[in-house]
Every structure is written in structure tokens, then in C-alpha cells.
Amino acid sequence: MMKTSDIKDYSVEALKNKLADNETEMANLKFQKALQQLEKPTRVRELRREIAQIKTVLKEIELGIREEKGQDV
């Protein structure tokens, strides 16, 4: 799981890519859960929180609350 301080250092483009990757992984985990094949149930919670953190940072940048960083990770 990423720390909030790490997320804040990403560029907007990198955050959008990470968000798309996380949403894809979340869909896969939900599918595994439905089939009773989920190995790490806590990963769903971690991923949900990470998605929320990324969306929060993106919204803050959009509203001008936070300045955009330039680091592509």
C-alpha cells in the first residue's frame, strides 16, 4: 500500500495511470471474491483506500488546493 506522502509526489498523469491500474485490479479482486478464490482479503480494503487517496489528491489539484508535482514514477 502506498503512503499518502508518496501519492502526493506523483504527477497528475502518473496518478491517473495508477488509478486506472488500481481500478482494474479491484475489478479482478471482486471477481475472485465472487468465485471464492481470493487469497488476500485485506488487499481489497487496501486497494479501496489507495483509490480513494488518489482520487482525493486529483480532486485537490483540480480545485487548486494542492499544486501539481512533476515527478513521473
Backbone bond lengths (Angstrom), bond angles and torsions (degrees), N, CA, C in turn:
res aa  C-N    CA-C-N  psi(-1)  N-CA   C-N-CA  omega(-1)  CA-C   N-CA-C  phi
1 M - - - 1.455 - - 1.520 108.71 -
2 M 1.300 115.42 137.65 1.456 121.23 -179.87 1.522 110.20 -80.68
3 K 1.328 115.31 147.26 1.450 119.96 174.80 1.523 108.76 -84.56
4 T 1.318 116.08 153.52 1.457 120.51 -179.75 1.519 111.08 -60.21
5 S 1.320 116.76 -36.76 1.464 119.54 179.58 1.526 111.29 -64.63
6 D 1.331 117.30 -32.43 1.464 121.10 176.63 1.528 110.99 -69.92
7 I 1.307 116.61 -40.23 1.459 121.48 -178.80 1.525 110.34 -64.47
8 K 1.315 116.67 -36.92 1.467 120.91 -177.95 1.520 112.37 -65.98
9 D 1.336 117.93 -21.26 1.455 121.72 -177.58 1.527 113.58 -86.88
10 Y 1.315 118.11 -7.48 1.462 121.63 -179.32 1.527 110.97 -79.01
11 S 1.325 116.18 153.92 1.465 120.23 172.97 1.529 108.15 -78.16
12 V 1.324 115.91 167.09 1.465 120.85 -179.12 1.526 110.29 -61.46
13 E 1.324 116.56 -43.10 1.467 120.28 -179.15 1.531 111.05 -62.97
14 A 1.333 116.38 -42.33 1.463 120.58 178.84 1.527 110.67 -65.76
15 L 1.328 116.93 -37.56 1.466 120.37 177.73 1.525 111.35 -64.77
16 K 1.328 116.07 -41.02 1.472 119.77 179.65 1.531 110.75 -65.82
17 N 1.322 116.80 -38.70 1.466 120.36 177.30 1.521 110.70 -65.69
18 K 1.325 116.63 -44.00 1.469 121.27 179.54 1.522 110.42 -63.50
19 L 1.329 116.44 -39.58 1.458 121.11 178.71 1.529 110.82 -62.64
20 A 1.310 117.00 -44.04 1.468 120.92 179.12 1.528 110.64 -63.29
21 D 1.336 116.56 -42.18 1.463 120.56 178.04 1.526 111.16 -62.64
22 N 1.329 116.17 -43.50 1.465 120.49 -179.16 1.524 111.63 -66.06
23 E 1.329 117.01 -39.23 1.461 119.55 179.19 1.528 111.08 -66.72
24 T 1.315 116.90 -35.99 1.467 120.71 176.11 1.524 110.24 -65.69
25 E 1.324 115.79 -44.61 1.467 119.60 178.90 1.527 110.97 -63.34
26 M 1.339 116.97 -37.68 1.463 120.54 179.04 1.527 110.64 -63.68
27 A 1.318 116.84 -40.37 1.467 120.19 177.92 1.528 110.26 -62.54
28 N 1.331 116.32 -41.65 1.463 119.81 178.45 1.524 111.39 -64.63
29 L 1.327 117.21 -40.50 1.466 120.62 179.54 1.528 111.53 -66.03
30 K 1.333 116.36 -38.45 1.462 119.45 177.75 1.526 110.82 -64.98
31 F 1.323 115.91 -37.49 1.461 120.27 177.34 1.531 110.49 -65.36
32 Q 1.336 116.81 -43.59 1.464 121.37 177.77 1.521 110.68 -62.76
33 K 1.324 117.06 -38.65 1.460 120.92 179.69 1.527 110.68 -63.77
34 A 1.322 116.00 -40.20 1.462 120.50 179.60 1.526 111.30 -64.43
35 L 1.335 116.12 -30.70 1.461 120.85 -179.29 1.529 112.84 -94.28
36 Q 1.326 116.32 7.61 1.468 122.08 179.97 1.525 112.23 60.52
37 Q 1.327 117.71 34.70 1.462 121.88 -179.21 1.522 112.42 -116.27
38 L 1.323 117.05 13.64 1.455 121.41 -175.80 1.522 110.14 -76.10
39 E 1.342 116.46 118.91 1.457 121.18 -177.66 1.522 112.32 -82.71
40 K 1.326 117.04 -39.36 1.469 121.36 -177.91 1.529 109.71 -121.86
41 P 1.321 118.15 91.28 1.464 120.07 -179.37 1.525 112.90 -62.83
42 T 1.314 117.84 -27.46 1.464 120.20 -179.61 1.522 112.12 -70.42
43 R 1.320 117.42 -20.23 1.465 120.71 179.65 1.526 110.90 -64.34
44 V 1.328 117.63 -31.29 1.464 121.32 178.40 1.525 109.12 -62.17
45 R 1.316 116.58 -45.71 1.459 121.12 -179.74 1.526 111.42 -65.28
46 E 1.337 116.13 -44.46 1.459 120.68 179.24 1.532 110.93 -60.61
47 L 1.315 115.51 -44.20 1.458 120.67 -178.05 1.525 111.14 -66.92
48 R 1.324 116.57 -40.30 1.461 120.75 178.56 1.534 110.51 -61.37
49 R 1.327 116.41 -41.62 1.464 120.90 178.53 1.527 111.43 -67.06
50 E 1.327 116.40 -41.21 1.460 120.41 179.99 1.528 110.73 -63.88
51 I 1.329 116.58 -40.84 1.465 120.88 177.61 1.533 109.55 -61.71
52 A 1.322 116.95 -43.15 1.463 120.80 179.27 1.524 111.40 -63.64
53 Q 1.318 117.19 -40.37 1.463 120.71 179.46 1.524 110.89 -64.74
54 I 1.320 116.81 -43.14 1.462 120.45 179.69 1.523 110.23 -64.44
55 K 1.337 117.07 -44.48 1.458 120.21 179.46 1.527 110.91 -62.64
56 T 1.324 117.23 -36.85 1.460 121.47 178.47 1.520 111.17 -63.76
57 V 1.325 117.22 -46.77 1.466 121.38 179.82 1.526 110.22 -63.51
58 L 1.333 117.57 -42.67 1.466 120.51 178.24 1.531 111.47 -61.89
59 K 1.317 117.48 -41.37 1.460 121.45 179.78 1.525 110.61 -67.39
60 E 1.339 117.24 -39.09 1.460 120.75 178.10 1.536 110.64 -63.80
61 I 1.318 117.43 -39.53 1.465 121.00 177.19 1.522 110.00 -65.30
62 E 1.328 116.48 -42.26 1.462 121.54 179.64 1.530 111.55 -61.53
63 L 1.331 116.51 -39.17 1.465 120.93 -178.05 1.526 112.80 -83.63
64 G 1.324 116.51 -7.31 1.455 119.93 179.42 1.513 113.95 85.63
65 I 1.316 117.37 8.92 1.465 121.58 178.82 1.526 110.03 -73.39
66 R 1.304 115.82 -34.66 1.460 122.03 -178.06 1.522 108.31 -123.74
67 E 1.328 115.77 143.47 1.460 119.72 177.33 1.517 110.15 -85.30
68 E 1.320 115.05 146.73 1.462 120.96 -179.75 1.527 110.49 -72.64
69 K 1.327 115.31 134.82 1.463 121.23 175.94 1.514 108.09 -92.40
70 G 1.317 117.23 160.51 1.457 120.58 -176.09 1.502 114.68 -106.67
71 Q 1.304 119.47 4.43 1.454 121.85 -174.00 1.525 110.63 -81.60
72 D 1.331 116.92 122.64 1.462 121.55 173.68 1.511 107.86 -97.91
73 V 1.325 116.20 113.52 1.470 120.12 -178.24 1.498 109.06 -113.03
